[in-house]
């Protein structure tokens, strides 16, 4: 009979250090850190946080440059409904939603899978939605040098849903535009396309 063994790639020293801190936190909150259900929780949280924060160790510019191609296409390219999950830097609780991103090429296009990847790079850090939106725009704009970039992020924030205002149905929308998307007609075309349900 084979025994199941999960293989993870984490920094062992960091995992141990974080685990000690989380064990102390759980204890100070009044729980028994030695009971069966919590015995391995500090280690699990430590590994989870390393996963959630992996964006600090990734280079979004390198990701875009790894699949940057010369192409004369000069119409709007949109990748919409990109799932994102991040941690609010104010309370370290999740916010989650979708990003809609467009750019107008100026001699170069990028592999489509790289756009969701850079969303993940910036989302997997302690964030506020406003900064996240601008970082995505700026990275695409500075790396591809397109004619314009548009980013819209829609997200729900557990810091508003579980505590504070406790408003479960609120959605926060942020946007960032540069270049051709600063023109009303181009921006409106983008908004209409991300709202459309194309069959």
C-alpha positions in Angstrom: 0.0 0.0 0.0 1.3 3.4 -1.0 1.2 6.3 1.5 0.1 9.7 0.3 2.6 12.4 0.6 2.0 15.9 -0.5 5.0 17.7 -1.9 5.2 21.5 -1.4 7.8 23.9 -2.3 8.1 26.4 0.5 11.0 28.1 2.3 11.4 25.9 5.3 13.0 28.5 7.5 10.3 31.1 6.7 7.6 28.5 7.3 9.0 27.7 10.7 9.4 31.3 11.7 5.9 32.3 10.6 4.4 29.2 12.2 5.8 30.3 15.6 4.2 33.7 15.2 0.8 32.2 14.2 0.9 29.8 17.1 1.4 32.7 19.4 -1.5 34.6 17.8 -3.9 31.7 18.1 -2.9 31.2 21.7 -3.4 34.9 22.6 -6.8 34.8 20.9 -7.8 32.2 23.5 -7.6 29.0 21.6 -5.8 25.8 22.5 -3.1 25.5 19.8 -2.4 21.9 20.8 -5.8 20.5 20.2 -6.2 18.2 17.2 -7.9 20.6 14.8 -5.4 23.4 15.4 -2.2 21.4 15.8 -1.0 21.9 12.2 -2.9 25.2 11.6 0.1 27.5 12.2 2.1 25.7 9.5 -0.9 25.7 7.2 -1.4 29.4 7.6 2.4 30.0 7.1 2.3 28.1 3.8 -0.9 29.8 2.7 0.5 33.2 3.3 3.6 32.4 1.3 1.3 31.4 -1.6 -0.8 34.5 -1.2 2.2 36.7 -1.2 4.2 35.1 -4.0 3.8 38.2 -6.2 6.7 39.8 -4.4 9.0 37.2 -5.9 7.8 37.5 -9.5 8.7 40.0 -12.2 5.7 41.2 -14.3 7.9 42.9 -16.8 9.8 39.7 -17.5 6.5 37.8 -17.8 5.3 40.2 -20.5 8.6 40.3 -22.3 8.7 36.5 -22.4 5.9 36.5 -24.9 6.2 39.8 -26.7 5.9 39.5 -30.5 6.1 42.0 -33.4 2.7 42.3 -35.0 1.1 45.1 -37.1 -2.4 44.5 -35.6 -3.5 47.9 -34.2 -7.1 47.3 -33.0 -8.2 46.9 -29.4 -7.3 43.7 -27.7 -9.5 42.9 -24.6 -9.1 40.1 -22.0 -12.1 40.3 -19.7 -13.5 38.5 -16.7 -10.0 37.7 -15.3 -10.5 36.3 -11.8 -8.4 37.9 -9.1 -7.9 37.3 -5.4 -5.9 39.6 -3.2 -5.4 40.6 0.5 -6.4 44.0 1.7 -3.3 45.6 3.3 -5.5 47.3 5.9 -6.9 44.2 7.6 -5.2 41.3 5.7 -8.6 39.8 4.7 -9.4 38.9 1.1 -10.9 40.9 -1.7 -11.8 39.2 -4.9 -13.4 39.9 -8.2 -12.6 40.4 -11.9 -10.3 42.5 -14.0 -11.1 43.6 -17.5 -8.0 44.7 -19.5 -7.5 46.2 -23.0 -4.6 47.6 -25.0 -4.1 48.9 -28.5 -0.9 47.5 -29.9 1.8 49.7 -31.4 4.0 47.2 -33.2 3.9 44.5 -30.5 1.4 42.2 -29.1 1.7 39.9 -26.1 0.7 36.3 -25.5 -2.9 36.4 -24.1 -2.1 34.2 -21.1 0.5 36.7 -19.9 -2.1 39.3 -19.1 -3.9 37.2 -16.4 -0.5 36.3 -15.1 0.5 39.9 -14.4 -2.9 40.4 -12.7 -1.9 37.6 -10.4 1.6 39.0 -9.8 0.2 42.3 -8.5 -2.8 40.7 -6.7 -0.6 38.3 -4.8 0.7 41.1 -2.6 -0.8 43.2 0.2 -2.9 45.6 -1.8 -5.6 48.2 -2.2 -7.8 47.9 -5.2 -6.9 51.4 -6.4 -3.2 50.7 -6.5 -3.6 47.3 -8.1 -5.6 48.8 -10.9 -2.9 51.4 -11.6 0.0 48.9 -11.4 -1.6 46.7 -14.0 -2.1 49.6 -16.4 1.4 51.0 -15.8 3.1 47.6 -16.3 1.4 47.0 -19.6 1.9 50.6 -20.8 5.6 50.7 -19.9 6.5 47.2 -21.2 4.5 47.0 -24.4 4.4 50.8 -25.2 1.0 50.4 -26.8 -1.2 53.2 -28.1 -3.3 52.9 -25.0 -4.3 50.7 -22.0 -7.5 50.4 -20.1 -8.1 48.5 -16.8 -11.3 48.1 -14.9 -11.4 46.0 -11.7 -14.6 45.0 -9.9 -14.2 43.4 -6.5 -15.9 42.5 -3.2 -14.0 43.2 0.0 -14.4 41.0 3.0 -13.3 43.9 5.2 -16.6 45.5 4.3 -18.6 42.3 4.3 -17.5 40.6 7.5 -16.7 43.6 9.6 -17.0 47.4 9.6 -19.9 48.3 7.3 -21.0 44.7 7.0 -22.5 45.3 3.5 -22.6 42.0 1.8 -23.7 43.1 -1.7 -21.5 46.0 -2.3 -19.0 46.0 -5.2 -16.1 48.4 -5.7 -15.2 49.4 -9.2 -11.9 51.1 -10.1 -10.5 52.1 -13.5 -7.3 53.3 -15.0 -6.8 54.6 -18.5 -3.9 55.9 -20.5 -3.2 56.9 -24.1 -6.1 56.4 -26.6 -8.4 55.3 -23.8 -8.3 58.8 -22.4 -10.5 59.7 -25.4 -14.2 59.3 -24.6 -15.1 57.4 -27.8 -12.4 54.7 -27.3 -13.1 54.4 -23.6 -16.8 54.0 -24.3 -16.1 51.3 -26.9 -14.1 49.4 -24.3 -16.8 49.7 -21.6 -19.5 48.6 -24.1 -17.4 45.5 -25.1 -16.7 44.4 -21.5 -20.4 44.7 -20.6 -21.6 42.9 -23.7 -22.4 39.2 -23.6 -21.1 38.0 -26.9 -22.3 34.6 -28.1 
